[in-house]
Amino acid sequence: MSAKVENLCGLKREDFQTTVNGKQTDLFILKNSQGNEVAVTNYGGAIVAIMMPDKDGNYANLIQGHDNIQDVINSPEPFLSVLIGRYGNRICDGKFTLHGKEYQLARNNGKNHLHGGPTGFHTHVWDATRMSENAVVLKYTSPYGEEGFTGEMDVWVAYTLTDDNELVIKYQATTNKLTIVNLTNHGFFSIQGIGNPTPTIDNIICEVNADFYLPIDETSIPTGEILKVEGTPFDFRTPKPIGQDINADNEQIKNGSGYDHNYVLNKKEEGELSFAARIKDPVSCRTMEVYTTEPGLQMYTGNFLEGIKGQHGATFPRRSAVCFEAQHFPDSPNRSYFPSVRLKPGETYTQKTIYKFGVDK
């Protein structure tokens, strides 16, 4: 007899339990006082469910993921709603220089390094501590030289689901040697609800609090310019449907195969927790707001999703999700005028990003 599933997401803990390199994987279902849920596994910190109601009180899962550990491990999209490190986004040629020494990282995205490499943070089993019904803390020690990065780094990530339907992600990292760090979560959000097939995000209304963005070359590396969004398809300062300009005859849209660009968030001061973006599904009236301490926000519209299979028979076609990856800018180690991604011994890297869910009738 199968165990009774006593949660909204229909995920079973035993389906997420295995041993990888001698470490136990598990599923943690966070619940708040409203009975809403976020489900996380300690394999790569993957978020596999966000259960929130629509305007009529009907629940759906708002994030793309898998319903068992083997599918998480073997996902055709390795970065599907996982923790990213040591370096989120791209580094040109996989090279950077620290203290006059050049480091070579894996080239796993054409000639560039992407998201910490093929065995980045998304492929490791994190040590998990359940703090309460609504919070879990994950810890990982990244060894010296992992994926080519210098220094041993201790990383903590806390997931909390508040009673205000906020998924709060707090990050901390320390190192024993000068290194670079750029952490993020690569949530693939489908606030219309996942399904078979999951609907496109074209009609999702989007707002991004940024006057500037970073243009990219044909390999998705920033050109080094910081351009105004005004008069371009990248202007989301006034809310508009994501699909409105996603196929515009525009070199930058072509370079990203849609939106896959880093926004320079409007900030009054460095490191402040401030509003970054908001999306709304006009059908279900669900909303999601993003707040972050980070200077940048990568907006990616699932341009390379190819109909992969997800939770409970759902499928994820092209452009069925939008990612808002709060982070420092891509290729920052090679751009001295971008906000620094260096971390020294004795310093603590911190980040706080909030994904707040609601209904706006």
Disulfide bonds with the S-S distance in Angstrom:
none
